[in-house]
Amino acid sequence: MTGKAERGLGAPVLVAPHAGIVVQQRNWRGGPPRVGDTCWAGEKIAGIPDLTTVEAEIAVLEADGGGLAVGQRATVVVEGRPEAEIAATVRQVDALAKPRQRQSPVQYLGALLALERTEPALMKPGQRVTATVVVADEENALVLPRRAVIDREGRRLVYHRGRWGRFTPVEVTTGATALGRVQVTAGLEEGDEVAVVDPTEASATPDPEPAMAQPGGTR
């Protein structure tokens, strides 16, 4: 019986539908399949992706993903080829943020980027990429450091520096956030100075360092 079982296990032959690279499917623990693992009927353990159409999967810190949306423009750079920028569009954004590693409290929003062109010689499954997503008009967006905007009782406030150097609270409307910056869509004008910390709580800093509202992209 042992010999018959061994011959049966050695008999199946898998024929690839097309040329390519075999990519192992990660299991529920986040690792690849290993010799001795138990596999269930219908469970996918590997595949040969069709490289004629490639997408980029990215992860954005939850705090920076507030303005991420389907349809936004992006650029992708494959690791090791910084000179080759590839235009892309956000195709999908996860509804909920989740950690990328078990036992890590840091949450990320996942997104898929559809590339405008595919270069099989340059792109391989599993390669690392760096992506830049434009979440606000880079020419017209008014931005501040994120810590300058204070959430208080459902309102978003900044402390505006007046003519005589005193800081007074001003309610603002905010838009996209990214990389420690937040877009201000109403309540401030270009050149206004605001405190980067709450002056009412900065007892050790009687004259907090101001930040200037300025135009710039939120990416």
C-alpha positions, -999 to +999 in steps of 0.1 A: +000+000+000+028+024+008+043+020-027+009+025-043+004+057-023+038+070-032+031+063-069-002+080-067+013+111-050+039+113-077+016+109-106-003+142-108+012+167-132+003+204-133+005+222-166+010+260-165-015+279-187+012+304-197+048+312-190+056+332-158+067+331-122+051+310-096+039+331-067+030+315-034-002+325-017+002+337+019-019+318+045-040+333+073-009+337+094+007+358+067+034+332+058+039+311+026+029+274+025+055+250+039+062+213+035+040+194+060+012+221+061-024+208+059-043+222+028-080+222+025-100+214-006-101+244-029-074+263-010-052+284-032-015+278-024+002+293-055-005+309-089+011+322-120+000+359-124-006+373-158+019+402-161+002+419-190-018+439-164-001+448-131-014+467-102+005+482-072-007+476-037+002+503-012-004+509+025-010+544+040-009+553+076-044+557+089-037+592+101-026+602+065-053+583+047-083+606+053-082+621+019-075+589-001-102+582-027-108+562-059-098+581-090-070+602-076-038+605-096-006+588-085+029+579-096+047+547-088+085+540-087+097+504-087+125+499-061+159+499-078+146+519-108+141+555-094+144+570-129+113+552-142+081+569-129+049+552-139+016+571-138-013+554-120-048+559-107-063+549-073-086+520-082-096+508-048-094+519-011-100+497+018-131+507+039-113+500+072-077+504+084-059+474+098-024+465+111+001+451+086+018+430+113+003+409+140+007+424+175+013+458+160-011+487+170-002+508+139-031+508+115-028+512+077-053+518+049-047+496+019-052+507-017-047+494-052-032+515-079-040+508-116-009+515-137-011+533-170+014+510-186+029+476-177+066+467-184+071+430-178+108+433-180+108+459-152+079+446-130+079+414-111+054+401-085+064+410-049+087+439-058+087+469-035+074+502-048+071+538-037+040+556-046+029+593-044-008+600-044-021+635-051-050+639-027-054+677-032-046+702-059-009+708-055-012+744-068-042+757-048-043+737-016-036+757+016-018+735+042-007+736+078+012+712+101-013+687+114-005+695+150-016+731+145-052+720+141-070+712+174-102+691+177-124+705+204-161+696+210-166+686+174-150+718+160-116+721+143-097+751+156-064+769+150-049+797+171-045+826+148-018+852+155-034+887+154-019+921+147-006+926+182+009+891+185-020+876+205-034+842+196-071+838+192-090+806+183-104+805+148-127+777+134-115+761+102-127+736+077-102+709+067-098+686+038-072+660+030-044+650+054-010+635+045+026+633+058+020+655+089+001+682+070-036+690+067-054+710+040-075+740+051-104+748+029-120+776+048-112+799+078-077+810+069-059+829+041-024+825+027+002+841+050-019+838+082+002+828+112-011+802+136+004+785+167+017+750+162+007+741+198-023+750+219-014+782+237-039+776+264-020+744+274+016+755+267+022+772+300+059+766+297+059+783+263+043+818+266+050+827+230+046+795+209+064+793+176+039+802+148+034+784+115+024+801+083-005+789+062+010+784+027+000+768-006+013+734-013+003+699-024-011+674+001+003+640-009 
